[in-house]
């Protein structure tokens, strides 16, 4: 099991706060709802814009269900080597029409090293997600009582492509933030904040 939690403004801030000790979080087991116990950690390498950093990832254990839950800081998702901010930056640039070489040069230093194949993989993954995530966010906005015509934000109503839906998602994210971020707009982009709220099958 995995839970994504905001545990620091940046990767370095996370290390300063929790690099030598497990966060004092009260984690309830998703199955039996009992308080889970701290259960050690493992190391994971995350590539930021300028360097690769090794960070501790902490776990909790339910003695009743005998299940382990891993708490990821919001700048990470399962199996991704690059920080969420780097991936979001690449997708935003792709939506702006930049070339692969411009994206690679803009989102990370040469020392980190991002290949064109990696950016293409991120873009393909994003296009596979946009329908589900867009409808999820639109549904939450309707539940919240928005009176805004969300479909009016869609860039093209006739024969739309997945890239059009990706642009719509970008617009929805900004509307969603105005309703749910309590006025605290993310300075690092939106994905880190959104991943603390999205279903784990739809993480950005």
N, C-alpha and C positions, 0 to 999 in steps of 0.2 A: 504494500500500500504506500501511496505517496501523497504528501500534502505540500503545497507551495505557500510559503509564508514570507512576508517582508521582514527581513532580519538585519537590514543595513542599507544605507543609501547606495553604496557601491560595493564592489567585491573587496576592495581594501578596507572599507569601513566595516564590512562583515568580519574580516579577519581580526581587526582591532577589537571588536566587540566579543567575538565568539571563537577566536582562533585557538584559545587555550582552555575553553570550558563550554560545556553544553548549555544552550539557552534555557532559562527557567520558564518553560512553557507547560501549561496544563493541557495535555492532549487527551481527549476522550476517544476511546476506541469506537470506530465507525460501526462496529457490529453490536457490542454489548453496552457501549457508552460508559464503561468504567474508565477511571483515570489510568493512563498508561505510564509505565516506568521508563526512566532513561535507560538506554541500551547501547551505549558506546557510539563509535563513529567509524567512518572509513574516509580515506583521502580521495579527492577527485581533482583533476586538473581542468581549469577553465581558461579559455583564451579570451582575453579582453582586447581592446583596440591596440594596446601597446605591448602586451606581454602575456605569457602563460603563467598562471598562478595556481599553486596547489592549495586547496581549501578543505577543511573538514566538513563532512556531511553527517549529521547526527540522526540517530534512530531512537525510537521508542518501542516498548514491548508490552503487549497485553498478556498478563499472566492467566487470565480467564480463557481467552480465545487462542492463546499461543500464536498470535500474529504480530508481525513487526511492521512498523510504520516509519518511513523515511521522510524527514522534513528537508525539503530543498529550499534554499534562499531564492527569492523571486527572480534573480538574474540567471537562473538555470532551469532547464527542463530535462526530463529523462533522456539520456543518450546523446544529448547535444554537447559537443566540445566547446563551441563558441558561446560567449555570453549572449543572453537574449537581446541586449541593447545592440550588439554588433549585427545580429541577424535582422532585427527590425530596421536598422539603418540601411542595410543592403536592400531590403524589400521596398522601403520608401523611395530609395534612389531608382530602383527598377520601375516603380510606378511613375516616376518623374521622367522616364524615358532615357536615362543615362545608359551608356554602353557598359559592357562587362568590365572593361579595363578601367573606366572611370569609377565604377562601383568598388572594385578591388582596391584602387588607390585611395578612395575616400573613407572606407569603413575600418581599415586596419593598417598598421604599419608593415613595412617589408619584413621586419623581424618576426611578426606573427605568421604572416604568409597565408593568404586565402587564394585558392585557385578558382578559375572560371567554372570548373565542374562543380565546386562547392556552392557557388552562387546560383548556378542553374538548378542544383538539387533543392536549395532553399526555396527558390521560386516555384518549382514544381510542387513541393510540399505545401506551400502557401495556397496555391490554386486548388489543391485538393481539399483545403479546409474552408475556403471562403464561403461556400454555400451554407454549411452547417453553422459556422460561427456568426455569420450575418443574420441568419434567421433566429438564432438563439438570442442575440443582442436586441434585435427588433422586437422579439417577443417580450423580453424583460422591460423594454421601454414602453410597450403597450400596457403591460401590467402596471407600470408606474404611473400611467395616465397621461402620457405625452399626447399633445394635440397636433404635433408636427406631422406633416405628410412625409413619412420616411421613404416611401417609394419615389417621391419627387426628387430625392437625392440621387437616385440611380442615374448614371451618366447616359445610358442608352436603353430605351425601352423596347426596341425592335431588334430581334436576333442578337441578343447580348452574348458576349463571350465571357469566360471566367475572369479575364483581366478586367472587364467592366464591373463584375461583382467585387473584385479586389478593390477597385476604386470606391465602390459603394461602402464596403466594409470600413475603409479609411474614414469616410464621412460619418458612418454610424458610430465609430469609436469616439469621435469628438463629441457627438451628441450624448452618447452613453456616459462619457466622463462628466459632462455638465450636470447629469442627473445623480450620478453615483459616487463621484470622487469627493464630494463635500467641499468643493471649491479648491481642493489641493491638486492642481494639475501636475502630472508627473514631469519632472525636468529631464528625465532620462528617456523620454518617449512614453508610450502607453502600454507596451506589451508586458513589461514586468508587473505592473499593477493589474492588468487584465488577467494574467495567468493565476493570480491569487483567487480569482472569482470564476473563471471558466471551468466547465467540466474537464476532467483530466484527459478525456478522449479528444478534446479540441484545443489543446494548448497551442499558443502561437509561438 
